[in-house]
Amino acid sequence: MKEDFLHYLWLHKKLDVLHLKTTHHECLEIVSVGQHNHNSGPDFFNGQIRIGEQLWAGNIEIHIKSSDWFVHGHEQDSAYDNVILHVVYEHDTDIFRHDNSTIPTLELKNFIDNSLLDNYHKLFSSKKKWINCEQDFPDVDEFTLKNWQERLYFERLERKSKTIEGLLKASKNDWEAVLFKLLAKNFGLKVNGASFASVANSIEFSTVRKSSSKLEQLEALFFGQAGLLEKDSSTGYYEMLQEEYKFLKQKFQLETRGVIAVQFFRLRPPNFPTIRLSQLANLYHKEQQLFSKVISAENLSDIYSPFEVSTSPFWKTHYTFDKESKQCNKKVTKAFVDLLLINTILPIKFCYAKQKGETNDETILEIINGIAAEKNSIIDGFSQLKQKPKSALESQAFIQLKTEYCDKNKCLQCAIGNVLLTK
């Protein structure tokens, strides 16, 4: 048993609250459990209890055994002077304040339903499992699952908002610049995401704005900063990009220190950095007010429209600068745009509304529910336990559930875990 289970019991009053008594056999009433403290200090602040006829207000400390008070050195810490109740699973010694008065103790083991204890031990059994509740997960009712998935998705948006807020602060509230950096990272996908982000960070967005009217300048800017224009080549296109980049580098005093080299290894040709950088350049050449468009969009078709871009003509017959290939119109695919929407556009729409003191939750939900579910190992795992997710909202919720709850054993903070504990 761990202390967080006792925190859960106290916080949610999962006790025989009508018959509580202290270890000194005094009647105990929980008036308020207090505010759960996740930092150092007592576990619950500003609780209220009634012992006999006396109402007490102060802090609550929780341990497995009473003697843990001394193991943790609380008797030497003034932060615990205002503890009015010591809640333990097993009482093995009395605890005293500095004035030698006894701190009342509630021993929980006689006030917990046995079925709750059994469910707890079953959920946290030592047997290795993909997730703790995998045996019971298929039987979770749809109402619980759907409501929890929506909350999980917005938790995920909140987490992504932290990154956006950091970028916003660094760019002095330039939302267009933040959008560019996020899009650049996600155009690089998993293999080149960090590299593309470093390229974007090496360029002032004002430089992108000033170069956006000429596609060849944007391509030269992106390819040059990515270190892809440093070889000798006899192709006219490559030489033109080199000349453009030489001009831009001098004009804007461009630096490449800190730029991470792009990778081609183990990538499918459509995901080569050359193709993705050309598509990114075409996007910003075509859409010079991209941020305004994505913020004002209220449905999927409005968001998809700006991303209907391809590469420049050279890349229709090439994947690299040196080798010609069969002609192919390398448009940005719908599946790729869906990833951009999930990882960039919807988080930035959510964060922008929050910064403005507004809410666009309904619009966000409508859009995310219209996007197909992602495919990855986490989604495969949940699909084997229950039905496959029908939308990106469900797949994003499953990713949040697995990474932030299941992998961290936070079943007591999970709606599904709560249902299974009390069934």
MOGI-V164074 format. One record per backbone hydrogen bond with DSSP energy under -0.5 kcal/mol. NH is the residue of the N-H (numbers start at 1). CO is the residue of the C=O. E is the energy in kcal/mol with one decimal. If there is no record, write none. Layout:
nh = [NH	NH]
co = [CO	CO]
e = [E	E]
//
This chain:
nh = [5	6	7	8	9	10	11	12	13	14	15	16	17	19	20	22	23	25	28	29	31	31	32	35	36	37	38	44	45	47	48	49	50	51	52	52	54	56	58	59	60	61	63	66	68	69	70	71	72	73	74	76	77	78	80	81	83	84	85	86	87	87	88	88	89	89	90	92	97	100	103	104	106	107	108	108	109	110	111	116	117	118	119	120	121	122	123	124	125	134	136	137	138	139	140	145	146	147	148	149	150	151	152	153	154	155	156	157	158	159	160	161	162	162	163	164	165	166	167	168	169	170	171	172	173	175	178	179	180	181	182	183	184	185	186	187	188	189	192	193	196	197	198	199	200	201	202	202	203	207	208	209	210	211	212	212	214	215	217	218	219	220	221	222	223	224	225	226	227	228	239	240	241	242	243	244	245	246	247	248	249	250	251	252	254	255	259	262	267	271	272	275	276	277	278	279	280	281	282	283	284	285	286	287	288	290	293	294	295	296	297	303	304	305	306	307	307	308	309	315	316	317	319	320	325	328	330	331	332	337	338	339	340	341	342	343	344	345	346	348	349	350	351	352	353	354	355	356	357	358	364	365	366	367	368	369	370	370	371	380	381	382	383	384	385	385	386	392	392	393	395	396	397	398	399	400	401	402	403	404	405	406	407	409	410	411	413	414	418	419	420	421	422]
co = [2	2	3	4	5	6	7	8	10	9	13	111	15	16	17	26	105	22	20	50	29	48	48	45	34	43	36	60	35	58	32	56	29	54	27	50	51	49	47	82	44	85	87	90	65	66	67	67	68	70	69	73	74	76	77	78	80	59	59	104	61	85	86	106	63	64	64	90	101	97	95	102	86	105	88	106	89	107	108	113	113	114	115	116	117	118	119	120	122	131	133	133	134	136	137	141	142	143	144	145	146	147	148	149	150	151	152	153	154	155	156	157	158	159	159	160	161	162	163	164	165	166	167	169	168	173	174	175	176	177	178	179	180	181	182	183	184	186	188	189	192	193	194	195	196	197	198	199	200	204	204	205	206	207	208	209	211	213	214	214	215	216	217	218	219	220	221	222	224	223	235	236	237	238	239	240	241	242	243	244	245	246	247	248	249	202	256	226	264	268	269	272	272	273	274	275	276	277	278	279	280	281	282	283	286	287	289	290	291	292	293	299	300	301	302	303	304	305	307	312	313	314	323	323	317	316	328	329	309	333	334	335	336	337	338	339	340	340	341	344	345	346	347	348	349	350	351	352	354	353	360	361	362	363	364	365	366	367	368	376	377	378	379	380	381	382	382	368	371	368	391	392	393	394	395	396	397	398	399	400	401	401	402	406	405	409	410	411	414	415	416	417	418]
e = [-1.2	-1.0	-2.4	-2.0	-2.3	-2.4	-3.2	-2.3	-1.0	-2.2	-1.9	-1.8	-2.2	-1.8	-0.6	-2.5	-2.2	-2.1	-2.4	-2.5	-0.9	-1.7	-2.5	-3.1	-0.5	-3.3	-0.6	-2.1	-2.8	-3.4	-2.5	-2.1	-2.6	-2.5	-2.1	-0.6	-2.2	-3.5	-2.4	-2.4	-2.7	-2.0	-2.3	-1.4	-1.5	-1.9	-1.1	-1.6	-2.4	-0.9	-2.3	-1.4	-1.6	-0.6	-1.8	-1.8	-1.3	-2.8	-1.0	-2.8	-3.0	-0.6	-0.6	-2.7	-0.9	-1.0	-2.5	-0.6	-3.0	-1.8	-2.8	-0.6	-2.6	-0.6	-3.4	-0.7	-1.3	-0.6	-3.0	-0.6	-1.6	-2.6	-2.4	-2.0	-2.5	-2.2	-2.3	-2.2	-1.1	-1.6	-0.8	-2.5	-0.5	-1.6	-1.8	-2.2	-3.0	-2.0	-2.2	-2.5	-1.8	-1.7	-2.7	-2.3	-1.9	-2.0	-2.1	-2.1	-2.2	-2.1	-2.2	-1.8	-1.0	-0.7	-0.8	-1.8	-3.0	-1.7	-2.2	-2.6	-2.1	-2.0	-1.8	-1.2	-2.9	-1.1	-1.9	-2.6	-2.2	-2.2	-2.4	-2.9	-2.7	-2.1	-2.1	-2.3	-1.2	-0.8	-2.2	-1.0	-3.1	-2.2	-2.0	-2.0	-2.5	-2.4	-0.9	-0.7	-1.3	-1.5	-1.1	-2.5	-2.3	-1.2	-1.1	-0.7	-1.5	-0.5	-0.6	-1.8	-2.7	-2.1	-2.5	-2.6	-3.1	-2.5	-2.1	-1.5	-1.5	-2.7	-2.2	-2.4	-2.3	-2.2	-2.1	-2.5	-2.8	-2.3	-1.9	-2.7	-3.1	-1.5	-2.5	-2.8	-1.6	-0.5	-2.0	-0.6	-1.6	-2.5	-1.9	-0.5	-2.2	-2.5	-1.7	-2.2	-2.3	-2.3	-2.4	-2.2	-2.0	-1.6	-2.4	-2.9	-0.7	-0.7	-1.6	-2.4	-2.2	-2.0	-1.3	-1.3	-2.9	-1.7	-0.6	-0.5	-1.2	-1.7	-2.1	-1.3	-1.7	-1.3	-0.8	-0.7	-3.3	-3.1	-1.1	-2.0	-2.8	-2.3	-2.5	-1.4	-1.8	-2.7	-2.6	-2.6	-2.1	-2.1	-2.7	-2.2	-2.3	-2.6	-2.5	-2.3	-2.0	-2.0	-2.5	-1.5	-1.4	-3.2	-2.6	-2.8	-2.3	-2.2	-2.8	-2.1	-0.6	-1.1	-1.0	-2.4	-2.1	-2.1	-2.4	-1.5	-0.7	-0.6	-2.4	-0.9	-2.4	-0.7	-1.9	-2.8	-2.2	-2.2	-1.9	-2.3	-2.7	-2.6	-2.5	-2.3	-1.5	-2.7	-2.9	-1.5	-2.9	-0.6	-1.0	-0.9	-2.3	-1.8	-2.3	-2.1	-1.4]
//
